[in-house]
């Protein structure tokens, strides 16, 4: 019963965090838009005529519309976009024994978790990895790489699929998929607006320079200090946003891997199989080339393990998307030993 | 004033009765649904077994008795009714199948034909599905049974035509126990 409570708490947390993510994202875009408008307006204020060159906040309105559209699109098409970015193809009619086995294992885990059967996708990549995406259990997809199908035994594959089903059941996928869409959008925005901003900055400098030289006789000329501060803040946000959003994606995905391991082991009742699978995934330490950074936080193991991949601690918490595999294996084995001990007890009693 | 209080209390009781009644009915439906899920998989298993036996028959002439045991266990399972009888018959069928699979290991040429490996995968998967569906069924049935017995829901159990659902008990020694789940996100003790 206690794990049920934990599950519902986790679902509630993920629902809440998803809402906050969307709210934060829209607020961020609103700031980028209206902040930009405000800076531009203040800097283009002409005291001589008392008029603004930039009176209508069209950047803000555009950004707000864009943010709303991106949120809606991440919700509706986020999973499709993630799958598309990895080049996955949907497995409908299994052709090989391995594909048939994958299909069967997914069906088994759907029954074990009490969820509808998710769509199954295969990523053309020889490095073993897997991920789940979607915004709820009905729209969920599970994708595994070809390397995973080739390298794992039936029980190990079951463990990995159970882990992914746990992400679906916990609603981790909702938060992660939204995040994937937004990280991508922010990177694009920062690049695009940054370029635009630089262009405008030069123009503003020019007009400012022109005005300050012409207005040397006037007393209150020389640019609006408030406008300059807002402009500086605005540029800073644009530079920092991609980094912050990436850090957010990393920090948010670490803790839930442990939880998904535990919930998955409950579905299969076989924690040792997932531990064995993780050992194999760790041994194949090559990078999963077809899974890009934008979707890294969705995977069962980090597709591109870096220097900090095996470390715990504050810095590693921030800079990696996944907890160290060693730690996860130790915990799963702990579960397995306790299970074996209780079985021995039951047999003796 | 007192009539208002009385009305509020009455309304509260009526609302509770409706809620408890609907809760019991919904659980009952979940139990029925859980059993259906098991039934679907059992049917599939019963359909697969003759295929398997026909495929291996030629190569396994000398294992006549094992094959016969599988067939007769399968026929008993098909005829079984009720939870207890089904559970028993299916348990025996699992054991007979287990023996057959153990024997096929001695016939590598059988596994090489692909067809047998495919059937074996299908049967393994079906067996797993039966196992997981049984877990789900037992969970819901236990919840349903507990609810009917607990006070005060037991007062309206008769009204909702609730009767205890039979659990699918297993005596299979190879059955896996539930692992202890440590969700505290700490290293396991011991």
Interface residues (C-beta under 8 A of the other chain):
Chain A: X2 X3 X6 X97 X100 X101 X104 X105 X107 X108 X109 X111 X112 X114 X154 X158 X255 X258 X259 X262 X263 X265 X266 X267 X269 X270 X271 X330 X331 X334 X335 X336 X337 X338 X339 X342 X343 X346 X347
Chain B: X37 X114 X117 X118 X121 X122 X124 X125 X128 X129 X132 X133 X135 X136 X173 X176 X177 X178 X179 X180 X181 X182 X183 X185 X187 X188 X190
